Amino acid sequence: MNELYYYILVSGTTKGVWNNMKIICSKEDLVNGVQIVSKAVPSNTTMSILECILIRAEDNMIKLTANDMELGIETEIPGTIEQPGIVALESKMLVEVVRKLPNADITIETDDNYQTRFKYDTLKFDLNGKSGEDFSYLPDIERNEAIMVSAFTMKEIIRQTIFSIGVNESNKIMTGVHMVIKNDQLKVTTLDGHRISIRRVLLKNIYNEKEVIIPGKTLSEISKILPTDAEKDVSIFLTNSHVLFEFDNTIIVSRLIEGNYFSVDKMMSSDYETKVTMSKKDLYDCIDRSMLFSKEGNKKPVVINLTDNVMEIKVDSPLGKMDEEIEVTKQGKDIKIGFNPKFLLDALKVIDEENIDVYFVNPKAPCYIKDENDKYTYLILPVNLS
C-alpha cells in the first residue's frame, strides 16, 4: 500500500496530504488526458466535486480521473513527479486553461490551500482547487476474464449501431446497447421503437456466454477516444453491475442498465415477398435528395414504388416534389411502401458495402437491409401512406 492511500485510510481525509504537489508534463499530453476524462464530467449536477477532474501524482504515475457516478474515466499521462500529491480542479476551467498553454513542458504546483499554478517561463495560471476528499474514485472491478476486441472493430460496432438507441429516458432499456457474447460471437443490438440495428462480429477467442445492457452514452463517449489502430486491442470486463473498458493507458467504468432486453429475435422475420439488390450509393444519394422536402414541420414520408427492375422514389410536401428512378434487381412482387427518410439514411450511412439487399414483406411490415453473411441487419418500420 502506498503512502498516500495509507494516510487517507488512517486519517479519513486528504487534507494535508502532499498538498504541495509538483509535476512537469508536456502541454500535448496534458490536453489529451484532460480531453479524455472530461467526457465523464456531468453537464448538470448539484455536487460540485463531480464537476472536477482529479489530478493524482504518485508511484511515478500522473493520473487524471473524472466520475459522474454512472460513468467514470481514468487515464495516465507521462511526466515527471517532483513532489507527489492530489488535487481536484473544476473541469471547464481546467480544459480552457490547458488549451491556452504554450506547446512546451508545463510545471504544475499546488499549495496548502489547493491553489494550483500552471507555469511556463514567465506565464502563470492559478486555479482554485479542492482537496478531492469527497471525490468518488472509480469502483474496483474484478478482472476475471478479458473479452478482447480490436479498437478499430469496437469503434465500427458502435458507429454502426449507436444511431438507433432510444432517447426517451422513460424507457431506460431503449437507451442502452444490448451486448451478447456467446462462444466466439459478439452480437450488438439497439432499437428505438421505429427501427432495429444488429451487428455481429467474430471474436478472436471463445468465451462463456454473457449478456449485458450498456448505456448508450457510455459507448458514445468511448467511440470518441478509441484509437483507430486495428492492431490495438480493447479489453472488456463484465460484472453483474458494471462494465470496464481498458485500452492504451485509459480505463472506463460504467454502470450497466438493469432489466431484460426486448426479444428482438421474435420481431425478426425470414419471410419476404420482395427482394431488391441495388447500389447503396444510388439509394443513399436519392434519399438524401428527398430530404430537401422533409424539413422540420413538413416531415413527409418518402414513397418507394417497386415495379419490374425499377425503384421509383417520390416525395410530395408543401415545400415541393421530387420523383426519381433507380435501376435495381428485383425478385418477387411489386410493392408500394413509405418510410421516414432519415431512418433509411441513418442505416445506409453506416453500411460499407457497395451493393445492398433490401427485403420487403408487405406495405405495413418492416423492411430489412441485411447481408448474406449475417454481419449486419437493419430493420425499419414503414409509414402508413393512407
ZABA-740047 format. One record per residue (C-alpha): x, y, z; residue number from 0. Coordinates in nm, 4 decimals, padded with zeros to 6 digits, m for minus. Layout:
BEGIN
<east:X; north:Y; up:Z; nr:NUM>
...
END
This chain:
BEGIN
<east:00.0000; north:00.0000; up:00.0000; nr:0>
<east:00.1473; north:00.3362; up:m00.0991; nr:1>
<east:00.1986; north:00.6164; up:00.1494; nr:2>
<east:m00.0799; north:00.8405; up:00.0201; nr:3>
<east:m00.3516; north:00.5755; up:00.0369; nr:4>
<east:m00.2307; north:00.4626; up:00.3805; nr:5>
<east:m00.2594; north:00.8179; up:00.5132; nr:6>
<east:m00.6099; north:00.8612; up:00.3689; nr:7>
<east:m00.7311; north:00.5313; up:00.5168; nr:8>
<east:m00.5936; north:00.6113; up:00.8603; nr:9>
<east:m00.6906; north:00.9791; up:00.8768; nr:10>
<east:m01.0080; north:00.9614; up:00.6684; nr:11>
<east:m00.9129; north:01.2810; up:00.4842; nr:12>
<east:m00.6888; north:01.4087; up:00.2101; nr:13>
<east:m00.6340; north:01.7446; up:00.3809; nr:14>
<east:m00.2687; north:01.7999; up:00.4489; nr:15>
<east:m00.1672; north:01.5008; up:00.2390; nr:16>
<east:00.1081; north:01.6016; up:m00.0018; nr:17>
<east:m00.0666; north:01.9300; up:m00.0783; nr:18>
<east:00.2467; north:02.0778; up:m00.2299; nr:19>
<east:00.2316; north:01.8652; up:m00.5419; nr:20>
<east:00.4802; north:01.9457; up:m00.8174; nr:21>
<east:00.4757; north:01.7752; up:m01.1540; nr:22>
<east:00.6078; north:01.8506; up:m01.5022; nr:23>
<east:00.4401; north:01.7290; up:m01.8192; nr:24>
<east:00.4021; north:01.8368; up:m02.1801; nr:25>
<east:00.1104; north:02.0561; up:m02.2842; nr:26>
<east:00.0186; north:01.7984; up:m02.5529; nr:27>
<east:m00.0084; north:01.5095; up:m02.3040; nr:28>
<east:m00.1974; north:01.7250; up:m02.0563; nr:29>
<east:m00.4506; north:01.8405; up:m02.3179; nr:30>
<east:m00.5031; north:01.4846; up:m02.4412; nr:31>
<east:m00.5549; north:01.3494; up:m02.0892; nr:32>
<east:m00.7934; north:01.6261; up:m01.9851; nr:33>
<east:m00.9998; north:01.5862; up:m02.3039; nr:34>
<east:m01.0327; north:01.2119; up:m02.2465; nr:35>
<east:m01.1543; north:01.2240; up:m01.8863; nr:36>
<east:m01.3702; north:01.5358; up:m01.9285; nr:37>
<east:m01.6217; north:01.3165; up:m02.1137; nr:38>
<east:m01.7194; north:01.1725; up:m01.7752; nr:39>
<east:m01.7840; north:01.5129; up:m01.6156; nr:40>
<east:m02.1615; north:01.5664; up:m01.5771; nr:41>
<east:m02.3106; north:01.8675; up:m01.7528; nr:42>
<east:m02.5631; north:01.9245; up:m01.4758; nr:43>
<east:m02.5110; north:01.8216; up:m01.1139; nr:44>
<east:m02.5754; north:01.9520; up:m00.7643; nr:45>
<east:m02.2465; north:01.8004; up:m00.6397; nr:46>
<east:m01.9688; north:02.0479; up:m00.7182; nr:47>
<east:m01.6949; north:01.7863; up:m00.6657; nr:48>
<east:m01.8319; north:01.5902; up:m00.9656; nr:49>
<east:m01.7640; north:01.8960; up:m01.1824; nr:50>
<east:m01.3946; north:01.8448; up:m01.1138; nr:51>
<east:m01.1122; north:01.6452; up:m01.2649; nr:52>
<east:m00.8857; north:01.4815; up:m01.0099; nr:53>
<east:m00.5103; north:01.5023; up:m01.0673; nr:54>
<east:m00.3219; north:01.2395; up:m00.8691; nr:55>
<east:00.0570; north:01.2110; up:m00.8811; nr:56>
<east:00.2085; north:00.9102; up:m00.7049; nr:57>
<east:00.4113; north:00.5958; up:m00.7652; nr:58>
<east:00.5755; north:00.7571; up:m01.0706; nr:59>
<east:00.2322; north:00.7935; up:m01.2371; nr:60>
<east:00.0239; north:01.1016; up:m01.3154; nr:61>
<east:m00.3422; north:01.0035; up:m01.3310; nr:62>
<east:m00.6427; north:01.2131; up:m01.4309; nr:63>
<east:m00.9886; north:01.0988; up:m01.3219; nr:64>
<east:m01.3485; north:01.2113; up:m01.3733; nr:65>
<east:m01.6613; north:01.0371; up:m01.2482; nr:66>
<east:m02.0311; north:01.1253; up:m01.2757; nr:67>
<east:m02.1315; north:00.8197; up:m01.0648; nr:68>
<east:m02.2626; north:00.6396; up:m01.3750; nr:69>
<east:m01.9577; north:00.6737; up:m01.5987; nr:70>
<east:m01.6006; north:00.7083; up:m01.4784; nr:71>
<east:m01.2822; north:00.7596; up:m01.6823; nr:72>
<east:m00.9220; north:00.7447; up:m01.5664; nr:73>
<east:m00.6185; north:00.7978; up:m01.7854; nr:74>
<east:m00.2462; north:00.8098; up:m01.7209; nr:75>
<east:m00.0155; north:01.0679; up:m01.8781; nr:76>
<east:00.3643; north:01.0723; up:m01.8845; nr:77>
<east:00.5570; north:01.3282; up:m01.6862; nr:78>
<east:00.7975; north:01.3939; up:m01.4004; nr:79>
<east:00.6795; north:01.3873; up:m01.0386; nr:80>
<east:00.8978; north:01.6083; up:m00.8216; nr:81>
<east:00.6504; north:01.6022; up:m00.5329; nr:82>
<east:00.3522; north:01.3620; up:m00.5159; nr:83>
<east:00.0084; north:01.4944; up:m00.4348; nr:84>
<east:m00.3575; north:01.5169; up:m00.5215; nr:85>
<east:m00.5937; north:01.7984; up:m00.6195; nr:86>
<east:m00.9402; north:01.8382; up:m00.7749; nr:87>
<east:m00.9860; north:02.1154; up:m01.0324; nr:88>
<east:m01.3049; north:02.2469; up:m01.1906; nr:89>
<east:m01.3269; north:02.0769; up:m01.5302; nr:90>
<east:m01.4444; north:02.3567; up:m01.7598; nr:91>
<east:m01.1800; north:02.5986; up:m01.6375; nr:92>
<east:m00.9092; north:02.3331; up:m01.6474; nr:93>
<east:m00.9934; north:02.2451; up:m02.0091; nr:94>
<east:m00.9747; north:02.6113; up:m02.1118; nr:95>
<east:m00.6507; north:02.6757; up:m01.9247; nr:96>
<east:m00.4598; north:02.3777; up:m02.0665; nr:97>
<east:m00.5692; north:02.4683; up:m02.4213; nr:98>
<east:m00.4197; north:02.8170; up:m02.3805; nr:99>
<east:m00.0846; north:02.6921; up:m02.2535; nr:100>
<east:00.2184; north:02.7142; up:m02.4854; nr:101>
<east:00.3390; north:02.3982; up:m02.6603; nr:102>
<east:00.6081; north:02.3159; up:m02.4082; nr:103>
<east:00.6712; north:02.1319; up:m02.0819; nr:104>
<east:00.4425; north:02.2742; up:m01.8135; nr:105>
<east:00.5096; north:02.2817; up:m01.4393; nr:106>
<east:00.2067; north:02.2284; up:m01.2142; nr:107>
<east:00.2301; north:02.3090; up:m00.8423; nr:108>
<east:m00.0222; north:02.3173; up:m00.5579; nr:109>
<east:m00.0024; north:02.4873; up:m00.2191; nr:110>
<east:m00.1542; north:02.4091; up:00.1214; nr:111>
<east:m00.4884; north:02.5615; up:00.0151; nr:112>
<east:m00.5011; north:02.3570; up:m00.3082; nr:113>
<east:m00.4394; north:02.6601; up:m00.5243; nr:114>
<east:m00.2841; north:02.5153; up:m00.8381; nr:115>
<east:m00.0341; north:02.7009; up:m01.0544; nr:116>
<east:00.0395; north:02.6152; up:m01.4177; nr:117>
<east:00.3564; north:02.7869; up:m01.5305; nr:118>
<east:00.5974; north:02.8115; up:m01.8190; nr:119>
<east:00.8733; north:03.0720; up:m01.8358; nr:120>
<east:00.7026; north:03.3982; up:m01.7284; nr:121>
<east:00.3458; north:03.2685; up:m01.7807; nr:122>
<east:00.1451; north:03.1706; up:m01.4726; nr:123>
<east:m00.2133; north:03.0440; up:m01.4488; nr:124>
<east:m00.3577; north:02.9995; up:m01.0977; nr:125>
<east:m00.6688; north:02.7849; up:m01.0434; nr:126>
<east:m00.8529; north:02.7424; up:m00.7140; nr:127>
<east:m00.8619; north:02.3721; up:m00.6405; nr:128>
<east:m01.0248; north:02.1390; up:m00.3889; nr:129>
<east:m00.8854; north:01.8691; up:m00.1673; nr:130>
<east:m01.0528; north:01.5866; up:m00.3526; nr:131>
<east:m01.1612; north:01.4489; up:m00.0144; nr:132>
<east:m01.5162; north:01.3939; up:m00.1393; nr:133>
<east:m01.4153; north:01.2818; up:m00.4872; nr:134>
<east:m01.5640; north:00.9485; up:m00.5877; nr:135>
<east:m01.2988; north:00.7110; up:m00.7140; nr:136>
<east:m01.3758; north:00.4524; up:m00.9789; nr:137>
<east:m01.5237; north:00.1309; up:m00.8392; nr:138>
<east:m01.2874; north:m00.1620; up:m00.8083; nr:139>
<east:m01.3897; north:m00.4075; up:m01.0824; nr:140>
<east:m01.2814; north:m00.7705; up:m01.0785; nr:141>
<east:m01.0932; north:m00.8543; up:m01.3964; nr:142>
<east:m01.1537; north:m01.2252; up:m01.4245; nr:143>
<east:m01.1962; north:m01.2750; up:m01.7981; nr:144>
<east:m01.0969; north:m01.0159; up:m02.0567; nr:145>
<east:m01.3027; north:m01.0092; up:m02.3752; nr:146>
<east:m01.0617; north:m00.8897; up:m02.6423; nr:147>
<east:m01.1840; north:m00.6803; up:m02.9354; nr:148>
<east:m00.9686; north:m00.4725; up:m03.1678; nr:149>
<east:m01.0077; north:m00.0991; up:m03.1107; nr:150>
<east:m01.0969; north:m00.0470; up:m03.4773; nr:151>
<east:m01.3697; north:m00.3152; up:m03.4628; nr:152>
<east:m01.5140; north:m00.1748; up:m03.1401; nr:153>
<east:m01.5281; north:00.1732; up:m03.2905; nr:154>
<east:m01.7030; north:00.0365; up:m03.6003; nr:155>
<east:m01.9562; north:m00.1644; up:m03.3969; nr:156>
<east:m02.0553; north:00.1488; up:m03.2065; nr:157>
<east:m02.0753; north:00.3599; up:m03.5219; nr:158>
<east:m02.2967; north:00.1044; up:m03.6935; nr:159>
<east:m02.5496; north:00.0677; up:m03.4102; nr:160>
<east:m02.5476; north:00.3699; up:m03.1779; nr:161>
<east:m02.7700; north:00.5851; up:m03.4009; nr:162>
<east:m03.0805; north:00.3756; up:m03.3261; nr:163>
<east:m03.0794; north:00.3825; up:m02.9458; nr:164>
<east:m03.3814; north:00.5409; up:m02.7794; nr:165>
<east:m03.3534; north:00.8914; up:m02.6369; nr:166>
<east:m03.6588; north:00.8755; up:m02.4104; nr:167>
<east:m03.5372; north:00.8288; up:m02.0541; nr:168>
<east:m03.8808; north:00.6963; up:m01.9537; nr:169>
<east:m03.7791; north:00.3669; up:m02.1171; nr:170>
<east:m03.4294; north:00.3114; up:m01.9824; nr:171>
<east:m03.3797; north:m00.0193; up:m02.1635; nr:172>
<east:m03.4130; north:00.1510; up:m02.5029; nr:173>
<east:m03.1331; north:00.3956; up:m02.4161; nr:174>
<east:m02.8957; north:00.1018; up:m02.3817; nr:175>
<east:m02.6954; north:m00.1181; up:m02.6141; nr:176>
<east:m02.7618; north:m00.4905; up:m02.5822; nr:177>
<east:m02.4366; north:m00.6876; up:m02.5955; nr:178>
<east:m02.4318; north:m01.0677; up:m02.6070; nr:179>
<east:m02.1131; north:m01.2747; up:m02.6068; nr:180>
<east:m02.1548; north:m01.6419; up:m02.6939; nr:181>
<east:m01.8609; north:m01.8662; up:m02.7780; nr:182>
<east:m01.6638; north:m01.6633; up:m03.0355; nr:183>
<east:m01.9540; north:m01.4404; up:m03.1389; nr:184>
<east:m02.0350; north:m01.0853; up:m03.0309; nr:185>
<east:m02.3819; north:m00.9549; up:m03.1103; nr:186>
<east:m02.4751; north:m00.5902; up:m03.0526; nr:187>
<east:m02.8349; north:m00.4653; up:m03.0794; nr:188>
<east:m03.0029; north:m00.1253; up:m03.0462; nr:189>
<east:m03.3617; north:m00.0138; up:m03.1029; nr:190>
<east:m03.5783; north:00.2936; up:m03.0539; nr:191>
<east:m03.9286; north:00.1723; up:m03.1356; nr:192>
<east:m03.9056; north:00.2623; up:m03.5061; nr:193>
<east:m03.6017; north:00.0600; up:m03.6110; nr:194>
<east:m03.3585; north:m00.2072; up:m03.5005; nr:195>
<east:m02.9849; north:m00.2276; up:m03.5669; nr:196>
<east:m02.7918; north:m00.5523; up:m03.5244; nr:197>
<east:m02.4183; north:m00.6021; up:m03.5730; nr:198>
<east:m02.2388; north:m00.9353; up:m03.5381; nr:199>
<east:m01.8619; north:m00.9896; up:m03.5246; nr:200>
<east:m01.6347; north:m01.2883; up:m03.4853; nr:201>
<east:m01.4096; north:m01.2705; up:m03.1789; nr:202>
<east:m01.0523; north:m01.3953; up:m03.1561; nr:203>
<east:m01.1247; north:m01.6289; up:m02.8643; nr:204>
<east:m01.4076; north:m01.8401; up:m02.7216; nr:205>
<east:m01.5846; north:m01.7062; up:m02.4117; nr:206>
<east:m01.8504; north:m01.8072; up:m02.1626; nr:207>
<east:m02.1940; north:m01.6704; up:m02.2500; nr:208>
<east:m02.2592; north:m01.3191; up:m02.1210; nr:209>
<east:m02.5433; north:m01.0728; up:m02.1757; nr:210>
<east:m02.5483; north:m00.7085; up:m02.0638; nr:211>
<east:m02.7140; north:m00.3747; up:m02.1444; nr:212>
<east:m02.4574; north:m00.0934; up:m02.1645; nr:213>
<east:m02.5754; north:00.2706; up:m02.1536; nr:214>
<east:m02.5628; north:00.4238; up:m02.4992; nr:215>
<east:m02.3917; north:00.7296; up:m02.3508; nr:216>
<east:m02.1006; north:00.5128; up:m02.2366; nr:217>
<east:m02.0353; north:00.3663; up:m02.5811; nr:218>
<east:m02.0865; north:00.7016; up:m02.7488; nr:219>
<east:m01.8147; north:00.8579; up:m02.5330; nr:220>
<east:m01.5849; north:00.5569; up:m02.5752; nr:221>
<east:m01.6074; north:00.5820; up:m02.9528; nr:222>
<east:m01.4712; north:00.9378; up:m02.9358; nr:223>
<east:m01.1497; north:00.8343; up:m02.7625; nr:224>
<east:m01.0851; north:00.4857; up:m02.9015; nr:225>
<east:m00.7731; north:00.4585; up:m03.1170; nr:226>
<east:m00.8348; north:00.3712; up:m03.4817; nr:227>
<east:m00.5389; north:00.1328; up:m03.4973; nr:228>
<east:m00.6624; north:m00.2161; up:m03.5905; nr:229>
<east:m00.3564; north:m00.3657; up:m03.4184; nr:230>
<east:m00.4568; north:m00.2310; up:m03.0765; nr:231>
<east:m00.6984; north:m00.4250; up:m02.8573; nr:232>
<east:m00.9653; north:m00.3188; up:m02.6116; nr:233>
<east:m01.0075; north:m00.5368; up:m02.3018; nr:234>
<east:m01.3671; north:m00.5612; up:m02.1796; nr:235>
<east:m01.4505; north:m00.6903; up:m01.8317; nr:236>
<east:m01.8088; north:m00.7598; up:m01.7265; nr:237>
<east:m01.9670; north:m00.7994; up:m01.3826; nr:238>
<east:m02.3316; north:m00.8121; up:m01.2768; nr:239>
<east:m02.3456; north:m00.4347; up:m01.2350; nr:240>
<east:m02.0523; north:m00.2797; up:m01.4242; nr:241>
<east:m01.8550; north:m00.2917; up:m01.7462; nr:242>
<east:m01.4913; north:m00.1904; up:m01.7693; nr:243>
<east:m01.3091; north:m00.0979; up:m02.0906; nr:244>
<east:m00.9306; north:m00.0767; up:m02.0911; nr:245>
<east:m00.7060; north:00.0427; up:m02.3733; nr:246>
<east:m00.3776; north:00.2299; up:m02.4010; nr:247>
<east:m00.3419; north:00.3982; up:m02.0573; nr:248>
<east:m00.7142; north:00.4586; up:m02.0116; nr:249>
<east:m00.9802; north:00.2838; up:m01.8010; nr:250>
<east:m01.3525; north:00.3466; up:m01.8460; nr:251>
<east:m01.6023; north:00.2089; up:m01.5951; nr:252>
<east:m01.9777; north:00.2288; up:m01.6386; nr:253>
<east:m02.2814; north:00.1021; up:m01.4574; nr:254>
<east:m02.4942; north:m00.1403; up:m01.6542; nr:255>
<east:m02.8659; north:m00.0910; up:m01.7168; nr:256>
<east:m03.0700; north:m00.3362; up:m01.5139; nr:257>
<east:m03.3521; north:m00.5356; up:m01.6697; nr:258>
<east:m03.4249; north:m00.7708; up:m01.9548; nr:259>
<east:m03.3767; north:m00.6606; up:m02.3138; nr:260>
<east:m03.6504; north:m00.6928; up:m02.5734; nr:261>
<east:m03.6997; north:m01.0260; up:m02.7514; nr:262>
<east:m03.5619; north:m00.8919; up:m03.0774; nr:263>
<east:m03.5380; north:m01.2337; up:m03.2425; nr:264>
<east:m03.9167; north:m01.2678; up:m03.2183; nr:265>
<east:m03.9557; north:m00.9360; up:m03.4010; nr:266>
<east:m03.7455; north:m01.0509; up:m03.6944; nr:267>
<east:m03.8812; north:m01.2464; up:m03.9881; nr:268>
<east:m03.7043; north:m01.4561; up:m04.2510; nr:269>
<east:m04.0093; north:m01.4395; up:m04.4795; nr:270>
<east:m04.0310; north:m01.1820; up:m04.7563; nr:271>
<east:m04.2271; north:m01.1238; up:m05.0754; nr:272>
<east:m03.9843; north:m00.8870; up:m05.2464; nr:273>
<east:m03.6048; north:m00.8751; up:m05.2534; nr:274>
<east:m03.4116; north:m00.5914; up:m05.4153; nr:275>
<east:m03.0383; north:m00.5790; up:m05.4869; nr:276>
<east:m02.9040; north:m00.2361; up:m05.5697; nr:277>
<east:m02.6229; north:00.0171; up:m05.5369; nr:278>
<east:m02.6076; north:00.1560; up:m05.1860; nr:279>
<east:m02.4730; north:00.4871; up:m05.3127; nr:280>
<east:m02.7567; north:00.5274; up:m05.5637; nr:281>
<east:m03.0185; north:00.4738; up:m05.2937; nr:282>
<east:m02.8367; north:00.6916; up:m05.0389; nr:283>
<east:m02.7970; north:00.9827; up:m05.2807; nr:284>
<east:m03.1604; north:00.9614; up:m05.3875; nr:285>
<east:m03.2968; north:00.9514; up:m05.0309; nr:286>
<east:m03.0591; north:01.2320; up:m04.9370; nr:287>
<east:m03.2031; north:01.4488; up:m05.2153; nr:288>
<east:m03.5561; north:01.3707; up:m05.0979; nr:289>
<east:m03.4686; north:01.5123; up:m04.7549; nr:290>
<east:m03.4739; north:01.8596; up:m04.9102; nr:291>
<east:m03.8539; north:01.8342; up:m04.8918; nr:292>
<east:m03.8707; north:01.6862; up:m04.5411; nr:293>
<east:m03.7715; north:01.9800; up:m04.3251; nr:294>
<east:m03.8916; north:02.0428; up:m03.9689; nr:295>
<east:m04.2684; north:02.0937; up:m03.9677; nr:296>
<east:m04.3001; north:01.9400; up:m04.3155; nr:297>
<east:m04.1952; north:01.5825; up:m04.2446; nr:298>
<east:m04.3369; north:01.3854; up:m04.5324; nr:299>
<east:m04.2560; north:01.0191; up:m04.5952; nr:300>
<east:m04.0514; north:00.9075; up:m04.8895; nr:301>
<east:m04.2616; north:00.6721; up:m05.1052; nr:302>
<east:m04.0914; north:00.3735; up:m05.2683; nr:303>
<east:m04.2710; north:00.2112; up:m05.5611; nr:304>
<east:m04.1133; north:m00.1093; up:m05.6928; nr:305>
<east:m04.2138; north:m00.2339; up:m06.0377; nr:306>
<east:m04.0120; north:m00.4649; up:m06.2632; nr:307>
<east:m03.6448; north:m00.3673; up:m06.2112; nr:308>
<east:m03.7124; north:m00.0056; up:m06.1297; nr:309>
<east:m03.7382; north:00.1605; up:m05.7877; nr:310>
<east:m03.9290; north:00.4867; up:m05.8052; nr:311>
<east:m03.8727; north:00.7232; up:m05.5133; nr:312>
<east:m04.1158; north:01.0103; up:m05.4612; nr:313>
<east:m04.1799; north:01.2776; up:m05.2021; nr:314>
<east:m04.4595; north:01.5339; up:m05.2071; nr:315>
<east:m04.4627; north:01.8071; up:m04.9440; nr:316>
<east:m04.5712; north:02.1726; up:m04.9058; nr:317>
<east:m04.2121; north:02.2613; up:m04.9961; nr:318>
<east:m04.2206; north:02.0847; up:m05.3315; nr:319>
<east:m04.1936; north:01.7471; up:m05.5005; nr:320>
<east:m03.9289; north:01.5022; up:m05.6130; nr:321>
<east:m03.9534; north:01.1954; up:m05.8361; nr:322>
<east:m03.6551; north:00.9763; up:m05.9249; nr:323>
<east:m03.5997; north:00.6248; up:m06.0583; nr:324>
<east:m03.3171; north:00.3847; up:m05.9755; nr:325>
<east:m03.2278; north:00.0639; up:m06.1572; nr:326>
<east:m03.2450; north:m00.2404; up:m05.9296; nr:327>
<east:m03.2564; north:m00.6178; up:m05.9487; nr:328>
<east:m03.5925; north:m00.7275; up:m05.8112; nr:329>
<east:m03.7184; north:m01.0691; up:m05.7109; nr:330>
<east:m04.0833; north:m01.1186; up:m05.6135; nr:331>
<east:m04.3885; north:m00.8935; up:m05.6091; nr:332>
<east:m04.4285; north:m00.5257; up:m05.6880; nr:333>
<east:m04.4755; north:m00.3138; up:m05.3767; nr:334>
<east:m04.5517; north:00.0444; up:m05.2756; nr:335>
<east:m04.4341; north:00.1465; up:m04.9281; nr:336>
<east:m04.3441; north:00.4630; up:m04.7332; nr:337>
<east:m04.0647; north:00.5395; up:m04.4863; nr:338>
<east:m03.9236; north:00.8155; up:m04.2733; nr:339>
<east:m03.6280; north:00.9096; up:m04.4987; nr:340>
<east:m03.3969; north:00.9828; up:m04.2048; nr:341>
<east:m03.4289; north:00.6262; up:m04.0771; nr:342>
<east:m03.3252; north:00.4921; up:m04.4169; nr:343>
<east:m03.0327; north:00.7345; up:m04.4406; nr:344>
<east:m02.9035; north:00.6504; up:m04.0917; nr:345>
<east:m02.8778; north:00.2822; up:m04.1824; nr:346>
<east:m02.7335; north:00.3363; up:m04.5305; nr:347>
<east:m02.4716; north:00.5754; up:m04.3943; nr:348>
<east:m02.3032; north:00.3059; up:m04.1821; nr:349>
<east:m02.3078; north:00.0221; up:m04.4371; nr:350>
<east:m01.9708; north:m00.0078; up:m04.6085; nr:351>
<east:m02.0645; north:m00.2456; up:m04.8913; nr:352>
<east:m02.1183; north:m00.1083; up:m05.2429; nr:353>
<east:m02.4299; north:m00.3172; up:m05.3072; nr:354>
<east:m02.7074; north:m00.3996; up:m05.0613; nr:355>
<east:m03.0016; north:m00.6377; up:m05.0355; nr:356>
<east:m03.3337; north:m00.4946; up:m04.9163; nr:357>
<east:m03.6196; north:m00.7264; up:m04.8192; nr:358>
<east:m03.9886; north:m00.6282; up:m04.8112; nr:359>
<east:m04.2725; north:m00.8322; up:m04.6580; nr:360>
<east:m04.5753; north:m00.6095; up:m04.7270; nr:361>
<east:m04.6606; north:m00.2348; up:m04.7182; nr:362>
<east:m04.7378; north:m00.2441; up:m04.3457; nr:363>
<east:m04.4427; north:m00.4584; up:m04.2323; nr:364>
<east:m04.0804; north:m00.3569; up:m04.1695; nr:365>
<east:m03.8184; north:m00.3762; up:m04.4419; nr:366>
<east:m03.4820; north:m00.5386; up:m04.3749; nr:367>
<east:m03.1422; north:m00.4373; up:m04.5041; nr:368>
<east:m02.9034; north:m00.7240; up:m04.4384; nr:369>
<east:m02.6067; north:m00.9055; up:m04.5864; nr:370>
<east:m02.5757; north:m01.2721; up:m04.6808; nr:371>
<east:m02.3163; north:m01.3386; up:m04.4087; nr:372>
<east:m02.5453; north:m01.2012; up:m04.1375; nr:373>
<east:m02.2885; north:m00.9443; up:m04.0229; nr:374>
<east:m02.5483; north:m00.6694; up:m04.0064; nr:375>
<east:m02.9259; north:m00.6334; up:m04.0064; nr:376>
<east:m03.1238; north:m00.3079; up:m04.0127; nr:377>
<east:m03.4999; north:m00.3245; up:m03.9615; nr:378>
<east:m03.7051; north:m00.0131; up:m04.0400; nr:379>
<east:m04.0773; north:00.0270; up:m03.9771; nr:380>
<east:m04.2826; north:00.1774; up:m04.2609; nr:381>
<east:m04.5078; north:00.4828; up:m04.2525; nr:382>
<east:m04.8801; north:00.4424; up:m04.3140; nr:383>
<east:m04.9397; north:00.6081; up:m04.6510; nr:384>
<east:m05.3186; north:00.6257; up:m04.6109; nr:385>
END
